Amino acid sequence: MPKYRAYDSALIDKALQELQEKGTSVRSIAGKYGIPKSTIHFKLKHPNHKETFGPPPVLTSKEEQCLVRWISELGRKGFPRKLEDVVSSVQKFLDANPRPNPFKNNRPGNGWINLFSDEIFK
């Protein structure tokens, strides 16, 4: 697997803005901000390149946080949710809010729920 280092996107944006406004060299900007020249060149050439690996998520971060809050709140009140309940809730949500997704009949499979639960309990 290739090495991957995440740089602060605000820092990269600031470096690119300075590069375009002041017309300084990529080398001097790279040294000033501690970002490799190759990264700056790539960001200049591909400004709309996505920052994450893999396919786009089905639920937005806000929707996932809402789902996690719902699960946690019901658990605190003494009504813990089973994985099947969570899958059914996501299916109902996707039926009510149609969008492209890889699920059969808008129902997440075992892979999705396992990754989602791993994310919650890490």
C-alpha positions as CSV (number, residue, x, y, z in Angstrom):
1,M,0.0,0.0,0.0
2,P,1.4,3.4,-0.9
3,K,2.3,5.9,1.9
4,Y,-0.3,8.4,2.5
5,R,0.0,11.5,4.7
6,A,-2.9,13.8,5.3
7,Y,-2.1,17.4,5.2
8,D,-4.4,20.0,6.7
9,S,-6.7,21.1,3.9
10,A,-6.9,24.6,5.2
11,L,-3.1,24.8,5.1
12,I,-3.0,23.5,1.5
13,D,-5.7,26.0,0.5
14,K,-3.7,28.8,2.1
15,A,-0.6,27.7,0.3
16,L,-2.4,27.5,-3.1
17,Q,-4.0,30.9,-2.6
18,E,-0.6,32.4,-1.8
19,L,0.9,30.7,-4.8
20,Q,-1.7,32.2,-7.1
21,E,-1.9,35.6,-5.5
22,K,1.8,36.4,-5.0
23,G,3.1,34.3,-7.9
24,T,5.9,32.9,-5.8
25,S,7.6,29.6,-6.7
26,V,6.1,26.2,-5.7
27,R,9.4,25.3,-4.1
28,S,9.4,28.3,-1.7
29,I,5.7,27.7,-0.8
30,A,6.5,24.0,-0.2
31,G,9.3,25.0,2.2
32,K,7.2,27.6,3.9
33,Y,4.2,25.4,4.6
34,G,6.0,22.0,4.9
35,I,4.0,20.5,2.1
36,P,5.8,18.5,-0.6
37,K,6.2,20.1,-4.0
38,S,4.5,17.1,-5.6
39,T,1.4,17.5,-3.4
40,I,1.1,21.2,-4.4
41,H,1.6,20.4,-8.1
42,F,-1.1,17.6,-7.8
43,K,-3.5,20.0,-6.1
44,L,-3.0,22.6,-8.8
45,K,-3.5,20.1,-11.6
46,H,-6.5,18.3,-10.0
47,P,-8.4,20.9,-7.8
48,N,-11.6,18.8,-7.6
49,H,-10.0,15.5,-6.6
50,K,-11.8,13.8,-3.7
51,E,-9.8,13.4,-0.5
52,T,-11.1,10.0,0.6
53,F,-10.6,6.5,-0.7
54,G,-13.3,4.1,-1.9
55,P,-16.9,4.8,-3.0
56,P,-18.8,7.7,-1.6
57,P,-20.8,7.0,1.5
58,V,-24.5,6.3,1.3
59,L,-25.4,8.4,4.4
60,T,-23.9,11.9,5.0
61,S,-21.9,12.5,8.2
62,K,-24.8,14.4,9.7
63,E,-27.2,11.5,9.0
64,E,-24.8,9.0,10.5
65,Q,-24.4,11.1,13.6
66,C,-28.2,11.3,13.9
67,L,-28.4,7.6,13.7
68,V,-25.7,7.1,16.3
69,R,-27.5,9.6,18.6
70,W,-30.7,7.7,18.2
71,I,-29.0,4.3,19.0
72,S,-27.3,5.8,22.0
73,E,-30.3,7.6,23.4
74,L,-32.5,4.5,23.2
75,G,-29.8,2.4,24.8
76,R,-29.6,4.9,27.7
77,K,-33.3,4.7,28.1
78,G,-33.2,0.9,28.4
79,F,-34.3,0.1,24.8
80,P,-31.1,-1.1,23.1
81,R,-31.4,-1.5,19.3
82,K,-30.4,-4.7,17.5
83,L,-28.5,-4.6,14.3
84,E,-31.6,-5.7,12.4
85,D,-33.4,-2.6,13.9
86,V,-30.7,-0.3,12.6
87,V,-30.7,-1.9,9.1
88,S,-34.5,-1.6,9.0
89,S,-34.3,2.1,10.0
90,V,-31.8,2.8,7.3
91,Q,-33.9,1.1,4.8
92,K,-37.0,3.1,5.8
93,F,-34.9,6.3,5.6
94,L,-33.6,5.5,2.1
95,D,-37.1,4.6,1.0
96,A,-38.4,8.0,2.2
97,N,-35.3,9.9,0.8
98,P,-34.4,8.1,-2.5
99,R,-30.8,8.4,-3.6
100,P,-28.4,6.1,-5.5
101,N,-27.0,3.4,-3.4
102,P,-25.5,-0.1,-3.8
103,F,-28.1,-1.8,-1.6
104,K,-30.7,-4.3,-2.8
105,N,-34.1,-2.8,-2.1
106,N,-32.4,0.0,-0.2
107,R,-31.6,-2.5,2.6
108,P,-27.9,-2.4,3.8
109,G,-26.2,-5.7,3.9
110,N,-24.0,-7.3,6.6
111,G,-20.9,-5.6,5.3
112,W,-22.3,-2.1,5.7
113,I,-23.7,-2.8,9.2
114,N,-20.5,-4.4,10.4
115,L,-18.4,-1.4,9.2
116,F,-20.9,1.0,10.7
117,S,-20.9,-0.7,14.1
118,D,-17.1,-0.9,14.0
119,E,-17.1,2.8,13.5
120,I,-19.4,3.4,16.4
121,F,-17.5,1.3,18.9
122,K,-13.9,2.2,18.0
